[in-house]
Amino acid sequence: MNPKFQSLRGTNDILPDESRIWSYLEDKISDIFRRFGYQEIRTPIFERTELFVRSIGQATDIVNKEMYTFTDRKERSLTLRPEGTAPVVRAYLQNQLYTKDEVWKLYYKGPFFRYERPQAGRERQFHQFGAEVLGVMNPAVDAEIIYLGYLILKSIGLDNCELLLGSVGCPVCRPGYEKVIVAEMKEHYSELCDDCKRRYKDNPLRMLDCKNDTCKKYLKKVPAFTENLCEYCKNYLAKIEELLKLLEVPFEITPNLVRGLDYYTHTTFEFIYPHLGAQATLIGGGRYNHLIEELGGEDVPACGFAGGMERIIAALKNEKKQLPISDELDVFVVHIGTECFKSAFQLLQKIRSGGMSADMDYRESSLKSQFRRADRFKTRYVIIIGEDELKNRTAKLKNMKTGDEESIKSDNIVSELKKRLIK
């Protein structure tokens, strides 16, 4: 067949073989979030464009180049969400969650959108999960949220990740460091890429995140941010280091770890899997103490991270990890002849209602064809209903692993299946 339509560039279908992996990981991650006391929040796919411009930063690549922005019928500028923190903060403020509790621990998961050149680990529609803690300024929160990311990766078998830890300072020490960057890069201005020329004037700190080889060569000469932090920021970072050592989480201090969003203050961190090349970051985040105030709220401190599902799955494949996913079907009901179809169909629904997975072939297929289908689903037990079974109100039960068969009264089939499947 020649299909008339294809999926758009930068988007992918998640087919059944893959979706089992996705479901397993999502359930695993959600379970860990709940164990840490996080509650799920679900925000809309699109928001007012201004929300992302104000939170992410006008000078960032996301705002300048990557947002899917459109005008609706009321001439409002709307944007498909490129990240999850700003919508969570908007929901926190709009729904006045701060009046119900002083501290909120929230998590989310879902699709996000950025108009980028599609490549491995970077799609135009991608999927993230994330965590946010709103209302606490304490290094223990930063350490715990980092440990949460560490535990998620460890629990799914990704032991070869590296934790990079840094700080982007605060309003006290950041302006001075930006002057250091400008002074160091002044003589190289003419050789900088167009983006860095713009950042040089609008947001010098963003230059440290440049991927251009020429810019990176000159930026190596810039003194480390960690050496230019104020005493408060130095002490804050030192306390996080101490707590991570207490939790036996290995890390590497990365002097100029600047992430692609302007709202970060103090802590920044990334879990990277080096074998993925340029798209090596699996989980990244940090503290953002002034975002809530910037979006119209009080001065409420906050900290969080986001993780990329596609990249984590790519890392698992690279590691050749076999996840404990069972795709076995408990029962397959085989019917012989049209007279037995209704009884087989009725029994099928009873088995499903009894809490077991079950299926049947709805076509008038041969016995051999039905058994082939049962094999395809890796079925544990097959129930066979033929004319003799229908007349005697019985069914044959076949164990597909041992080949053993036995006859069971129709009224007892569900209870007998439960006994065997529990074993």
C-alpha positions in Angstrom: 0.0 0.0 0.0 1.1 3.6 -0.6 -0.3 5.7 2.2 -1.4 9.2 1.3 -0.2 10.7 4.5 3.1 10.5 6.5 3.9 11.8 10.0 5.5 15.2 10.0 9.3 15.6 10.2 10.4 15.6 13.8 7.5 13.5 15.1 7.3 9.7 15.6 4.6 7.0 16.0 5.1 5.0 19.2 4.1 1.5 18.0 2.9 -1.3 20.3 6.4 -2.9 20.8 7.8 0.4 21.9 4.8 1.6 23.8 5.2 -1.3 26.3 8.6 0.1 27.1 7.2 3.6 27.5 4.4 2.4 29.8 6.8 0.5 32.0 9.1 3.5 32.3 6.3 6.0 33.0 4.8 3.7 35.7 8.2 3.2 37.3 9.0 6.9 37.3 5.5 7.9 38.6 5.9 5.3 41.4 9.2 6.8 42.5 7.8 10.3 42.4 4.9 9.2 44.7 7.4 7.6 47.1 9.1 11.0 47.4 5.8 12.7 48.2 5.2 14.3 44.8 1.7 14.8 43.4 0.9 14.8 39.7 -0.1 18.0 37.9 -1.4 18.1 34.3 -1.2 21.4 32.4 -2.5 22.4 28.9 -0.5 21.7 25.8 -0.5 25.4 24.8 -0.3 28.6 26.8 0.0 32.3 26.1 3.3 33.0 24.4 4.2 35.7 26.9 4.4 33.1 29.7 7.4 31.4 28.0 9.0 34.7 26.8 9.0 36.0 30.4 10.0 32.8 32.1 12.5 31.2 29.6 14.1 34.5 28.5 13.9 36.7 25.4 17.6 36.0 24.6 17.4 32.2 24.7 17.4 30.0 21.6 14.1 28.5 22.7 12.3 31.8 22.5 14.1 33.2 19.5 14.2 30.1 17.3 12.4 27.1 18.6 8.9 27.8 19.8 5.8 26.7 17.9 3.8 30.0 18.1 0.5 30.7 16.4 -2.3 33.3 16.5 -5.8 32.0 17.4 -9.1 33.3 16.1 -9.2 36.0 18.8 -5.7 37.3 17.6 -4.0 36.0 20.8 -0.5 34.7 20.5 -0.3 31.1 21.8 2.6 28.7 22.0 2.8 24.9 22.2 4.7 24.3 25.5 8.4 24.0 24.9 9.1 23.1 28.6 7.2 22.2 31.8 8.2 24.5 34.6 6.5 27.7 33.4 3.1 26.1 33.0 3.4 24.5 36.5 4.2 27.9 38.0 1.3 29.5 36.1 -1.0 26.8 37.4 0.3 27.3 41.0 -0.4 31.0 40.8 -3.7 30.8 38.9 -5.2 28.2 41.2 -3.8 29.8 44.4 -2.1 26.6 45.5 0.0 28.7 47.9 -3.2 29.3 50.0 -3.7 25.6 50.5 -0.1 24.7 51.6 3.1 26.5 51.9 5.2 23.8 50.2 4.2 21.9 47.0 6.0 18.9 45.5 4.6 18.3 42.0 5.5 16.1 39.1 4.3 16.0 35.4 4.8 14.0 32.2 3.7 14.5 28.6 4.6 15.8 25.2 6.5 19.1 24.5 7.3 20.9 21.3 10.4 22.8 19.9 11.0 23.6 16.3 14.6 22.3 15.9 16.5 20.4 13.3 15.5 16.8 14.0 18.3 14.5 15.1 18.9 11.6 17.4 17.6 12.5 20.8 16.1 15.8 19.6 12.6 15.7 18.0 10.1 18.5 17.4 7.6 16.6 19.5 9.4 15.1 22.4 8.3 13.7 25.8 9.5 14.7 29.3 8.8 14.0 32.9 9.6 16.6 35.6 9.5 17.5 39.2 9.1 20.8 41.0 9.4 21.8 44.7 7.8 25.2 45.4 8.2 27.0 48.7 11.5 25.9 50.2 15.0 27.4 50.2 17.2 24.7 51.6 20.2 22.9 50.1 18.6 19.6 51.3 15.8 20.2 48.8 18.3 20.6 46.0 20.2 17.5 47.1 17.0 15.5 47.4 15.7 16.5 44.0 19.1 15.5 42.5 19.0 12.2 44.4 15.5 11.7 42.9 16.9 11.9 39.4 19.8 9.7 40.4 17.4 7.0 41.8 15.2 7.1 38.7 18.1 6.4 36.4 19.5 3.7 38.7 16.2 2.0 39.1 15.8 1.4 35.3 19.4 0.1 35.0 21.3 3.2 33.8 24.4 3.0 36.0 26.8 4.7 33.6 25.4 8.2 33.9 27.5 11.2 35.1 26.2 13.9 37.4 27.5 17.4 36.6 26.9 20.0 39.3 27.3 23.8 39.2 25.9 27.1 40.1 24.8 30.2 38.2 24.9 32.4 41.2 22.3 34.9 42.3 21.5 38.6 41.6 24.3 39.6 43.9 27.2 37.9 42.1 25.8 37.2 38.6 26.1 40.8 37.2 29.8 41.0 38.2 30.5 37.7 36.4 28.7 38.8 33.3 31.1 41.8 33.2 33.9 39.3 33.4 32.6 37.5 30.4 32.1 40.7 28.4 35.6 41.9 29.2 37.2 38.5 28.2 35.3 38.2 25.0 35.5 41.9 23.9 38.7 41.4 21.7 37.1 38.3 20.0 33.7 39.9 19.3 34.2 40.0 15.5 34.9 36.3 15.4 31.8 35.2 17.5 28.8 33.6 15.9 25.7 35.7 15.3 24.0 34.3 18.3 26.9 35.1 20.6 27.1 38.6 19.2 23.5 39.1 20.3 24.1 37.4 23.6 27.2 39.5 24.2 24.9 42.6 24.4 21.6 41.1 25.8 22.6 38.1 28.0 26.3 37.4 28.3 25.8 34.3 30.5 24.0 32.6 27.6 27.3 32.6 25.7 28.6 29.8 27.9 26.0 27.5 26.4 27.2 28.1 22.8 27.9 25.0 20.7 29.9 26.9 18.0 33.5 25.6 18.0 35.1 29.0 17.6 33.1 30.5 20.4 33.8 27.5 22.6 37.6 28.0 22.0 37.5 31.6 23.3 35.0 30.9 26.1 37.5 28.4 27.6 39.5 31.5 28.6 36.7 32.8 30.7 37.3 32.3 34.5 35.0 29.7 36.1 31.7 31.0 37.5 32.3 28.8 40.6 35.3 31.0 41.4 33.3 34.2 41.1 30.3 33.3 43.3 29.4 35.3 46.4 30.0 33.8 49.8 26.3 32.8 50.1 26.3 31.0 46.8 29.6 29.3 47.5 28.3 28.0 50.9 25.0 26.9 49.4 26.8 24.9 46.7 29.2 23.4 49.4 26.2 22.2 51.5 24.7 20.4 48.5 28.0 18.7 47.8 28.2 17.6 51.4 24.7 16.1 51.3 25.3 14.3 48.0 28.4 12.7 49.5 26.2 11.7 52.4 23.8 10.0 50.0 26.8 8.4 48.1 25.9 10.1 44.9 29.0 10.7 42.7 29.2 14.1 41.0 31.6 16.4 39.2 31.7 20.1 39.8 31.3 21.8 36.4 32.4 25.4 36.7 30.3 27.0 33.9 27.3 24.7 33.8 24.7 27.1 32.2 21.4 25.6 31.1 19.3 26.8 28.2 16.7 28.7 30.4 17.2 32.1 32.0 15.2 31.5 35.1 17.9 29.4 36.9 19.5 30.8 40.1 22.1 29.0 42.3 22.1 25.3 41.6 22.3 23.8 38.1 22.8 20.1 37.4 22.7 17.6 34.6 22.8 13.8 34.4 24.6 12.9 31.2 25.0 9.6 29.3 28.1 10.4 27.2 27.5 7.6 24.6 24.6 9.7 23.1 27.0 12.4 21.8 25.7 15.9 21.5 22.3 15.0 23.0 23.8 13.4 26.1 21.7 15.1 28.8 19.1 12.7 30.2 17.9 14.8 33.1 18.7 18.5 33.8 17.5 21.1 36.2 18.3 23.4 39.1 16.9 26.2 41.3 14.8 29.0 40.1 14.0 31.3 43.0 12.7 34.4 41.1 10.4 32.8 38.5 7.3 32.8 40.6 7.7 36.5 41.4 8.5 37.3 37.8 5.1 35.7 36.8 3.2 37.8 39.3 3.4 35.9 42.6 5.3 36.4 45.8 9.0 35.8 46.3 8.7 32.0 46.5 11.9 29.8 46.1 11.6 26.8 43.9 13.7 23.9 42.5 13.1 21.2 39.8 14.3 19.2 36.9 13.1 17.6 33.7 14.0 14.3 32.0 13.8 13.3 28.4 12.0 10.0 27.6 13.4 9.6 24.1 16.9 10.0 25.3 16.5 7.7 28.2 15.1 5.0 25.9 18.0 5.5 23.5 20.4 5.1 26.4 18.7 1.9 27.5 19.0 0.5 24.0 22.6 1.5 23.8 23.2 -0.4 27.1 21.1 -3.4 25.7 19.1 -3.4 28.9 16.3 -5.9 29.0 13.4 -4.4 31.1 11.3 -6.7 33.1 8.3 -6.3 30.8 5.8 -9.1 30.5 3.9 -9.1 27.2 2.4 -12.5 27.8 -1.3 -13.0 27.4 -2.9 -15.0 30.2 -5.6 -16.8 28.1 -6.6 -17.3 24.5 -10.0 -18.7 23.8 -10.2 -21.1 20.8 -13.6 -22.0 19.2 -14.3 -24.8 16.8 -17.2 -24.1 14.5 -19.7 -21.2 14.3 -22.0 -22.8 16.9 -19.3 -22.4 19.6 -18.5 -18.7 18.9 -21.2 -17.2 21.2 -20.1 -19.4 24.1 -16.4 -18.6 23.5 -17.2 -14.9 23.3 -19.2 -15.0 26.5 -16.5 -16.9 28.3 -13.9 -14.4 27.1 -15.6 -11.5 28.7 -16.0 -13.4 32.0 -12.3 -14.1 32.1 -11.5 -10.5 31.4 -14.0 -9.4 34.1 -12.2 -11.7 36.5 -9.0 -9.7 36.2 -7.1 -11.7 33.6 -5.8 -10.7 30.2 -7.5 -12.7 27.4 -8.3 -12.6 23.7 -9.7 -14.7 20.9 -9.8 -14.7 17.1 -13.0 -13.1 15.8 -12.7 -14.6 12.4 -13.8 -18.0 11.3 -10.2 -19.3 11.3 -9.0 -22.8 11.4 -7.9 -24.4 14.7 -4.2 -24.3 13.5 -4.5 -20.6 12.7 -6.1 -19.8 16.1 -3.2 -21.6 17.9 -0.7 -19.6 15.8 -2.3 -16.4 17.0 -2.2 -17.7 20.6 1.6 -18.3 20.1 2.1 -14.9 18.7 0.7 -13.4 22.0 2.9 -15.7 24.1 -0.3 -17.1 25.7 0.1 -19.0 28.9 -3.2 -21.0 28.7 -5.5 -21.8 25.8 -9.2 -22.7 26.3 -10.7 -24.8 23.6 -14.5 -24.9 23.0 -15.8 -27.4 20.4 -19.1 -29.1 19.8 -18.5 -31.8 22.4 -17.4 -29.2 25.0 -20.5 -27.1 24.2 -22.8 -30.2 24.7 -21.2 -31.2 27.9 -20.8 -27.7 29.3 -17.1 -28.1 29.6 -13.9 -26.7 28.1 -10.4 -28.0 27.4 -7.7 -26.1 29.2 -4.2 -26.4 27.7 -1.0 -25.2 29.4 1.1 -23.8 26.5 4.4 -24.3 28.3 4.0 -27.9 29.3 1.4 -29.0 26.7 -0.8 -30.6 29.4 -4.5 -30.6 28.7 -7.5 -31.2 31.0 -11.3 -30.9 30.9 -13.0 -28.4 33.2 -16.6 -27.6 33.9 -17.6 -24.3 32.2 -18.8 -22.8 35.5 -15.4 -23.4 37.1 -13.2 -22.1 34.4 -12.6 -18.6 35.8 -11.8 -19.8 39.3 -9.5 -22.5 38.0 -7.7 -20.1 35.8 -7.1 -17.8 38.7 -5.6 -20.6 40.8 -3.2 -21.5 38.0 -2.2 -17.9 37.1 -1.6 -17.0 40.7 0.8 -19.9 41.0 
